């Protein structure tokens, strides 16, 4: 292969971030604590006791950050709105100063020709709503719809692309199941209730956005489906895969895309919950027509029945916790997939991204797809001359963008790609230890330095073409 791979001229080349991971300024302009502020203050939950108090100070440096994106050549930017900045108690009237920050940010992006995509919820629930029960409580879904209307009304005139939730699987199963994410609860019944109420929040939030925004705007959700493989075709391994497929994927795309939970999900989880939180009319409310689907992908997942576990390295599937995120699945074993791994320990496997896109092309025929996150953490360090060379990240991006391009050739309607992440930031339970940025952040000074991958990606964005393998790999 020597010809550069070209992408459609309208393809969006973006980068993604989220509010708590970059903004800092957690006590400014009326913002109150979210569940992540509380979680970070709970000893032992976040590596090094790190918090998002300052993060990368984007709240004050957004102009420079937008200028940097423009300089790199990006044409799109996905960010999230901090709910407790806009509605500090999770209820009632909006704080205008909070909304004004996002108005200024969006205006700055538009002035630089960068298309904004707004995620309404990237995991920072107002603490007051958690105190009232959080996502396992139905009320939280209604509160989300109200919040969605507030933000939609404020920014709907200038933002076309909307995403209700980021990775509801993480909110439900890492937040309330394994407890590695805020609010750190370990209750599988609560996690399944949370999943349903996140689905409901998505549906009600979509309707709320439609009712306040111009019809031209697009509404989507960003899911992080597990790309599952079974260690063998033995019936018990395939059954392990089917069950995790329900718990990771069907539990969200079923109601959102098809208006129904997978039938076997109820029987699979009967030992944990009777699903009585699903009320009449909920599935209709969740099953709203969407304009696009956001897919986040990092690495595939390999499973077997516990009794068939091969002797190779085990991936516990739990993250950094003794508790499994997966309800009623103690007899499923998780394994490391072969191949190079990133600093997170996640295997580099671009074929998983191609499979993922093709699967959702079949799952939702005709629905445009955006890759709303994809990227890798590496142990980046500045050279003595201050430059940061990250050839592994360039190789990762090259591989995964090739997979996207292949999926387009195979008939998938992929409209854009958002690299995770624009810059190094607060990596949740891992604090500042893991660097996902295309731009390096020196945490002592908060100075930003584009890594070689940022320049490489900017060239791809500018030319709309992927250099053939090797070319630019050492840029
Ligand atoms: C995304 O989450 C987030 O949207 C983003 O904020 C974050 O910074 C980025 O990725 C990088 O982490 O071992 O059981 O947890 C990705 C979350 C990571 C969830 C891999 C599933 C593996 C299964 N996913 N994880 S488990």
Boltz pocket constraint, residues with backbone or C-beta under 6 A from the ligand:
constraints:
  - pocket:
      binder: B
      contacts: [[A, 18], [A, 166], [A, 167], [A, 170], [A, 174], [A, 224], [A, 296], [A, 298], [A, 317], [A, 318], [A, 319], [A, 325], [A, 373], [A, 420], [A, 426], [A, 427], [A, 428], [A, 436]]
      max_distance: 6.0
